[in-house]
């Protein structure tokens, strides 16, 4: 590489050192810094290890009053909802900032089903009575939702839809996150015109939910059985695939933001412990084996954070391939969170393995999150297919900002 540019050093330096300001994707604004501080303060006061342990043994496994405060007091549930629909008209970057802080606090509640998937789907759908009423209720926290749409590693798979009907739906959906206590279920169903997206009241006749035993008790799941359950149309066959695909891209990006926040919390925890824990008369953080583990975790985390906010910006800006940007974010964030969670237990030694320490709670969430919307390996395979198996002679427009 050095030989390649040896005869044009000035040109190379100019190309890489004198970039115009217009190529910058985004800079966190003062308002976004205030948003981060507000959500962090709220998370410290209302979430965390102690609260999570209480909610894990409660029904439902979250505090509805705290959830409604997230919607009304902080407004972080509907940050991406247009003001005309009862939201705050923010961007996906704003939402990612709030989710990152909630991930760090190990927040309980139907974030995955409601904020990551259902709200983006409703925002992308055309206006209508059913869509408008539900979107406002989800944004202010008065109702919650689960997203019962089959996917293959974060990509919509119409062939996997097992629910049929129109105004009345029948069929089943397996392992739906947050479906155990959701007020509404957004579900894909196949009708005469093709696959459409519907909303079903979870308390309506013909709806049966079976709660599942899961590894992460803060992220409950349930299987759903519908038997002539009344449904309201959210997106017809003409737009359902677009709406669902957008929701899955946004969900993958916001899940990555949660993983980044949780990983940052664990890395901070490990660094503090490594500074204070003495072994052989010196802090364990002074040993190279520990130093390297923490340094590698920081590098992985920064890569994941950059990719996550690029995806959040790209989905809102519309200039890059959203599927590629979301897959890059998920591949990096899932791997980083899983590695840092494992390393946190290792750095903490014997205490890290105990039920009394918070590290195992984050490890279980890391393991669960890594399986939602596709594993890191699955997303890497998808990235390879999009980048290497393309017929276009040039690379895809990702991270160019053009």
N, C-alpha and C positions, 0 to 999 in steps of 0.2 A: 504494500500500500504506500509506503514511504517513497519507493522508487517511482510509483505511478504519478505522484504529484511533485516529484523532485524538481521538474523543470517548470512548474507553474505555482510556486509557493504563494505569490502575492494574490493570484486569482482565488486560490483556495481559501486563504485567510479572509479575503473580502466576502466570499460567498457565505462563510460560516460565522463571521464575527460582526458583519454589518447588515443584519437582517432588519427590514422595516418593521415598525411597531404593528402594522396592520396584520401580520401573520400570527400574532398572539391569539390563542383561543379565548381565554378569559382571565380575568384577574379578580380575586375575591374582593367584593366591595365592602364598604364599611357596614352597610346594612346586613350583608351576609355574615360578617364577623359578629355583629350583634345577635343575629339569629343563632349562630353557633353557641355563643355564650349563654343565651336564654335557654336553649334546649339542654345544654350541659348542666346548667343549674337545676332545671326541672328534673332531669334524669337522676342527679345526685340526691335530690329530695324525695323522689317518688319511685325509683327503681333501685337496682343494685342487687347484690348477693342476698341480703336478708329478705328483701321483698320478694325476690324470685323464689326463695325456698318456701315462703308462705303461699304464694300463688300456685306453686307446683302441687300443693295438696288441697287446693280450693276448687270449687265449681261455680262459675267458669274459672279458668285458670288465668284470669286477669281481673283487675279492678275496673269496673265499668265507670265509676266516677272519675278515676284518673284518666281513663280513655277519653271521656267526654271533655275533660279539661284540655287534653292534647288538641282536640278539635276546636273548642270555643276560646279557651284562654290563650293558647299558644298559636293555634291555627296551623299546626304543622301537618295535619292529616290531609288538608286540601290545598297545599301550596301550589300544586300544578293545575288546580281547577280554575277556570276563567271566572272573573268577578261576576259576570252575567249569570253564572251557574251557582253562585253562593260561595265561591272560593276566593283566593287571594291573588290569582293571576300571576303566580311565580313561574319559575323555570324548573326543569328537572335537576339542574345543578343545585338550586335552593333546596329541593326535596332531598337530594343526596346528602347535603350538609346536615340536615336534621336527622336523617336516618343513620348517618355515621355516628353521631353522638348518642342516639338511642341504642345502637349496637354496642357501643362502649359501655353503656350502663346496663347491659343485659336486660333490656326492656321486655316486659311481658305484654301480651295483647296481640290481636290479629293483624299485625303489621303486614305480614306476608300476603294474606288473602285480601285485605282491604286496601292498603296503601300501595303495595308493590304491583298488584295485578288488577283488582277490580276497578279502582279509580282511574288508572290509565286507560282501561278498556272503555269505560263510560265517557271519558273525555274525548276519546277518538271516535266514538259512535255519533251518529247524527242525532239532532235534538228530537225529543219526543216526550210525551207525558211520563211514561214509565222510567225512561233514562234520566230525565231532569229531576224527578222527585227523589229517586234513589241516590243520585250523585250528590244532591244537597244534604241528604241524611247521612251519607258516609263521610262527607267533608266536615260536618260539625260533630261527628262522633255519636249521634243518637242511634245509629244502626251500624252493624258490622257485616262483613261479607266474606265468603269463600269463593275461590275460583276453580270450578270443577271442569277444566278443559284439559284433555290429554295432550301431552307434549313428548317429543323425543329430544332430550337434551336441550330444552329451551326453545325448540322449534315446533310450531303447530303441526299436528298430524291428523288431518280430517278422517283418514281411514281408521283411526283408533277410537273415534266417537262411538259410544255404545248406547247412547240415549236417543230415542226417536219420538216423534210427535210434533205438535204445534202448540195449540192452546192448552193441551193436556200432554204431559211428558211421561214416558215410561223408560226405565233402564237403570243402569247403575254406574257409579263412578267410585273408583277405589283410591284409598290413601290421599284424601283431600285435606291439605293443611288448613287449619282453623275452622274446619267444618263442624267440629263438635259443638260449638256454641254460637255459630254465625246466625245472624238474623235473616240474611239473604244469601242465596246461592246463585252465582252466575255460572250457567252451565251451557255447554255446546250440545246441540241436538240436531239430528238429521231428519228433515221433513221432505215433502214432495219437491220443493225447490232447491234442496241442498242443505248444507250445514248452516245453522243460524245460532245466534247467541241469545239466551233467555235469562230472565231473573225469576227465581222461585222463592217464595216465602218459606223459610225453613220450618215454620210452625203449621204450614198448610196441610190439609188431608192428603194422604198419599206420599208423604215424605218420611222416610225412616233413616235414622242415622245410627251407625254402630261405631262407638268410640274405640280407638285402637291403642294398644300399649306401645309407646314409642321410647326411643333412646333419650331424646331431649324432652323432658316433661314440660319445659317452658314453650314448646312449639307443638301443640297437640294436633292429631290427625283423626279423621273419621272416614268411614266408607258410607256412601249414600245410595239408597235404593228408592227409586221413584215409581209410583204406580198411579197413573192418570193424575199426576200432580198438576194443579193449575199454574200456568206460566205467563209471563209478560214478555213480549218481544223487545229486545234491546237493539240487536243488529240483524238485519235480514241476510239472506244468502248472498246478496249483491255486495255487502260490505263486511260480513262477519269475519272472513279470513284476514282482511286488512286490520280490523279492530283487534282481533285476538293476537295477531303477530306483533302489533305495536305493544300490546300489553305484556307479552312475553319478553320483548326486548327491554322495555322499561323495568320489568320485574327482575330480569337478570342484572341490570345495571344497579338497581337499588339494593338488591341482595348483596352485590359486590361492595356497595358502600357500607352496608351493615357489617360485612366481614372485615373490611378495613378498620372500622371503628373498634370492633371487638379485638382485633389483632393488635392495634395500637395500645389498647388498655393492658393487654397481657404483656406486651413488650416493655411498657413502662413499669409494670409490676415486677418483671424479672430484673430489669436494670436496677431498680431500687433495692431489691433483695440481694442482688450480687454485690452491691456496694456495702451493705450492712452485715451480711453473713460472713463470719470469720471462720477460717479453716487453716490450721497450721500457723496461726498467729497473723493471718493477713486476709483481706476480703477475697471471696472466691472470684469476684470480678477481675482480680488482677491476674488470674491464671489464663493462659492463652486459649485453652479449650473452651472456656466460658466466654471469653472475649469474642472469639471467632463465631460462636453460635449466635450471640446477640447481634454482632455486626451483620452477619448474613441474614438474620431475621429483619433487620432494619432495611437492608437493600431490597429484599423481597417485598417488604411492605410499601416502600416508596414506589417501586415499579407498579404494584397493584393500585396504589392511590392515584398515580398519574393516569393509568389506563381507565380507571373507574370514572374519574372526572372528565376525561376525554370522551368517554362513551356518553355520559350525561349531557355534555355540551353537544356532541354530534347528533344525538337523538332530537334535541331541540332545534339545532341549527339546520339539520337536514342536508349537510354537505357531504357526509361520509356514509358508507354502507353501514346501516344500523346493526345488521346481523353480525358483521365482522367486528365492529367496535364493541358490541355487547359480549361477544364470545371471548375476545381478548381480555376484557375486564374480568369475566367470570373465571377464565383459565388461571389468571394471575392471582385474583383475590381468594379463590377457593384454596389454591395451593399454599399461599402465604399464611392464611388463617390456620389451616391444618398444621402446617409446620411450626408456626409460632406457638400454637396451643400445646403441641407435643413438647416443644423445647421448654416451655414454661414449667411443665411438670418436672422435666429433667433438671432444670436449674434449681428448682425448689427442693429437689431431693425427696426424702421420705415424706415430708409434710405435704408435698404436692400430690401425692397419691391418695390422700385421705379424703373422706367424705366431708370433713370440716373445712377444707380449703376450697376457695372459689374456682381454682384452676380446672377442676373436673367438670364444672358446670359449663365453662366456656369450651372445653374439649368436646363435650357432647353436642353443643350447638355447632361447633366447627364441623364435626362429623356429619351431622344432619344437614347443615347448609350445603356441604359439598355434594350431597346427593340430590338436592333440589334443583330443578331446571338444568340438570346435566352436570356431570363430574368435570373436573379440570381436564382429564384425559379426553373426554368426549368433545369438549370445546376446542382442545388443541387439534383433534382430528378434523373438526369442522373448519377451523382456520386454515389447516393445510389444504383441504379441499377447495376452499374459496380462493386461496392465494396461489397454490401450486398447480391445481387442476383446472385453472381457468384458461379459456381459449384466447383471451386477450394477451397481446404481446407485452403490455406494460403492467406494472404493479397497480393494485387497487388504490383508490384515493383515501387512504387512512393516515391520520396524523399529519396531513399536509395543510389543513385549514383552508384549502383553496376551493 
